Amino acid sequence: MKRILVLCLFVLLTTPAIFAQTKIIAHRGFSGIAPENTLASFQKAIESGADYFELDVHKTKDDSLVIIHDGSVDRTSSNGMTGELWKYDYAELTKVKVGYPEKFGDEFKDEKIPTLREVLSLAKDKIKVSIEIKVYGVEEQVLKIINDLDMRDQVIIFSFHYQVLTKIRTLDKTIPILYLIDYADDTTIEYATLINANAIGVGYATNPSKEYVAKAHNAGLEVWKWTVNEEDQMKQLLEVGLDGIITNYPDKALELRAGK
C-alpha cells in the first residue's frame, strides 16, 4: 500500500511538469474567436497567454510580405473582392476586408490583411511567433524583417517546402526552423536533422506516440502537431509529452496544460 501511495504521489508531482513543457500555439492567431490571420486574432492570442501564435506568409505582386493562408483572397474576403495574391500590389490588397461576418458579425468588419512587419511588431516582447512560409523566394526578406525587429529569439520558421527551410538554413545557421509534414515517420526525422531543424510539425495523418516523440528527442528534435481543437485529443497529446500543440482554441489547451 505504501508503495502504491508513493507511486501515485510521484505521478501527481511529475505530470504537471510534463504538461508544462508542451507549448501552446494559437493557430492563425486565436482563430476560434476572431478572423484568422488578422491583427485582432493575433492580439487575442497574446491576451490568451499562449506561448506562440502561428501565421502564414505570402507575397504580393510588388513582393510585399502579407499574412494570409491561401494563395488568393477568395475564401477570406468579406467585401466581395476576389483574385490571386500575385495579381494585387500591396496598396490594392489593403482594400480587401477579412472580417468573416458569417461567423463573427460586424465585430471585425474593418480587419484587413496585415503585413509580416506589422504582425511581428505587435508580437514583439509579448508572445513568440511561428512564421509559416507558404511560397518560395521570400526567405531573405523574412529574415531581414526578423533581424530588423531584433526578434531572432522570439520566432520559429515553419514550412512544408523543404527547399525553403534549406535556404533559410543556408542564410542563417542558428535561427529556429520547423519542418511541416502531414504524415511523419522515421525518414521525416532524418530529413529534419539534415538541415539542422529544431522541430517537426505533424498533421492529421500522424498520431505521435511516446516512442516516436522519444525518437525525435534523441535526434535533437521537438514534435509539434496541428490543428488540435478537441479536448480529448489535447489531453492525449499532453500525456505523450508532445512539445507543441497548434490549436484554434489556445484557451482550452492552456487550461488542460494547467490541469484545470
N, C-alpha and C positions, 0 to 999 in steps of 0.2 A: 504493500500500500504506500509506504514511504517513497519507494522508487517511482511509483506512478505519479504521486504528487509533485515530486521533483521534476519529472518529465513534463507534466502539464505546466508547471511554472516556467520551465525553460522555453516551451512553445509560446506562452503568453508574452514573455520578455523579448524573444527574438523575432516574432512575426512582425510587429510594427517596424522594427529596424529594417527588415527585408523590404516591406512595403515602402518605407521612406526612401529607398534607393530608386524607386520607379518614378521616372519623370512623367509629368502630365503635360501634354502638348495640345493646345487648342487649335483644332483643325480649321484652317482658313479664318482664324480668329475664333471667337465664341459664336460659331455659325448656327448653333441651336437657338439662339435668341436674337440674332442680328444678321443682316445680309452678309454672306460670305465675302471675304477679301475686301472689306471696307474699313475705313478708319474707325467707324462705330464698332464694328465687330472686334477689331484689334484692341480698342480701348476697353471693351467689356472683358476681353481676355485678361488684360492687365489687372482690372478690378477683381477678377475671379480668384487671383492668386496662383494661376497656372505657372508652371516653370518656363514654358515656351509658348509662343504661338507660331503656327505654320502659315506660309504664304506661297503664292505661285507667281513666278516671274515670266512675263512675255515681253516682246519688243514691238514697237510701233513702226510705221512707215519711215519715220525720221529717227529710228533707233533709240527712242526713249524707252526706259525700262518701267513697265507698268505691272500692277498687281491684279491679275485675273487668271482664273483657272483655264478657261477654254481658249482656243485659237481664234474665236470670233466673239462678238458681243451678243449674239442671238439669244442665248439661254438666259443671261442675267440682265439684259437691258429691260428697263421698265418704262421707257418712254418711246418705244416703237423703233428705235434705231437698230439696224442690223448690219452685218458685214464682218469680213475677216479683219483681224487687227492690222495686218500688213497694209491694208488699204487706207488706214487712218494715220494722220500725223497726230502728235500729242494734243495740239490745240483743238483739233476736231473731236478727239476722244473725250475731252473734258465735258462735252455736251451730253455724253451718254450718262443716264441715271441708272443706278443699280440698287434701288431701294426695296425690291421684291415686295410690292404691295399685296400680292396674292396671299402672302404669308404674314406680313408684318403691318399691313395697313399703311397709313401715311407717316408713321413714326420716323422712317428713314428715307423719305421721299427725295431728299436733296443729296443723298450719298452719290459720289462719283467714283470712278476708277482711280485709285491713288497711284503714285509713283513709288518705286522702291525707296528712294531717298526720304520721302515723306513718312513712310511707314517705319523705317529704321529710326528716324529722328523721334517719332512718337515713342518707340520702344526703349530707346537708349537709357540705360541705368535703371529701368523699371522691370523688364522682362527679357528673356533671351528669345532669339528668333531662329526658326527653321526656314531656310530660304530654299524653296524648290525651284530649280531652273528647268523650264519647260522647253527651251529652244537652244539651238546651237549658236555659237558666235558671240555670246554676251559675257563670257567668263571674265575677261579683263575689266569690263565695265562694272560688273558686280563686285569684284574685288576692290576696285578703285573707290566705289561708294562706301563699302565697309571700312576701308582704311581711312578715307576722308573723315568719317564719323568716329574713328578710333573705337571700333566695335568688334575687333577680331576675337576678343574673349567673350563675346555676347551672341555669337551666331554659330550655326552649323549649316553647311550647304548640302542640300539633297539633290539627287537627280536619278531618273530612270535611265538616262543616257550615259552609258559607261564612258563614252568619249568625252563628255562634258566634265565628268569627275577626273578623268585622266588629265585633261587640260588644266583644270583647277590645280591639281597636284603638281603639275609641271611648273605652273606660275607661282605656286605658294606651297612650300614643303610642310607647313605645320597647321594651316587653318583646318578646323574640324570638317570632315565630309562624311556623308552617309549615302550608301548605295541602296537605292529603292528597287525592289523586285517583288512581284506578286507571289510567285512560288519560290521559296528559298530551300536550298539543300546544301550538302557539303561543298559543292562546286561554288556556290554563292560565297561561302566563307573564303575559299581560295582566291576568287576574283577580287573580293574586297581587300584582302591582305596584300595583293599585288600592287594596289595603288595606295597602300598605307591608309586605308579608310579607318575611321573611328567607330563606325557602326554600320549595320544593315537595317533596312526598314522593310518589313514583310507585309504582305497584303492578305486579302480574303482567302486566298488559296493555301495559306500557311497557318497552321495552328502550332506555334512553337512549344515544344516540351522542355522540361527542366534539363533534359540531356542535351537538347540542341542549344539551349542558352549556355549551358556549361561549355560545350564545344566551341561556341563563338567566343566566350570569355577567355578560353585557353589560347585562342588565336589573337587576343587583344581587342576584340570587337564587342560592342554592345548590340542588343537586339531591340528594335522598336517595332510597333505594329500599328497599322491604320486599318480602317477607321472603326473604332470600337465604341459603340454607343449603348450597348446593352449591359446592364449592371452585372448580370451573371457572368458574362464574358470578361468584364473588367476584373471581377473577383478572381476568376480562374487565372488570368494573366498576372495579377498581383501575386498570387500564390506560387506561380512558377518562377518568380523573380525576374520578370521581364524588365528591361531597362527603360522603356518608354512606351506610353500609351497615347496614341493620337486619337482625339475624340472631338465630336461636335459639342459635347457636354462636359467640359472640364470640371464643372462644379460637382457632378456626380462622382467622377473619378477621384477628385480630391477628398471628398467625404469618405469614400471607401478606403483610400490610402490611409486616412487618419483613423480608420477603424470605427467610424460613426455609423 
